[in-house]
Amino acid sequence: MAAAPVTASSPPVPGLTGVEHIGLTVPDIELASNFFVDVLGAEPLYDIGPFESADDWMAAHLAVHPRARINKLRVLKVANGPVLELFEFVSPDQSTTQPKNSDHGGWHMAFYVEDMEKALLALKAHDCRIQSGPVNMTEGPSAGLQWLYFQSPWGQQLELVSYPGGIAAYRERRLEIWRPR
């Protein structure tokens, strides 16, 4: 179902102040939690679950199979950004194929680091699979950006970014862009 186009006559959500959390479904919540704690320095905040429903609550509220079950939901704080909400689901219609960035619904998370070389050494010390980078952008709107892609143990694509001197597009447009400090 295609979304209706947003027009100038449709105002944005009033009072929106930023991204509060990012939800991520993982195959093993303990493995994922250990990864985020050990590699990225996350701090576990709280757990919820298990949770399931005999009616269609899961379908109505979460747009998943009615018999889906959340084994556990864990909230983690990662430095100064939004929190991560990890879900360990089981569901009769569950796909275990990791979406690529090019797939509809594909996505990745980027974490800001102050020093890319030190961050790369830490990823290597944790035996993380480095997918590409670091790449230094020297031209165009992203000049000043340094990035690298890596993967979690379950194949989730993640990214580190750094731009201590700023990014060209932000300076040229004089935008105030939120960045963890």
Summary of the structure (lengths in Angstrom):
residues: 181
radius of gyration: 18.8
end to end distance: 39.3
largest distance: 55.8
contacts: 417
relative contact order: 0.15
helix: 19%
strand: 30%
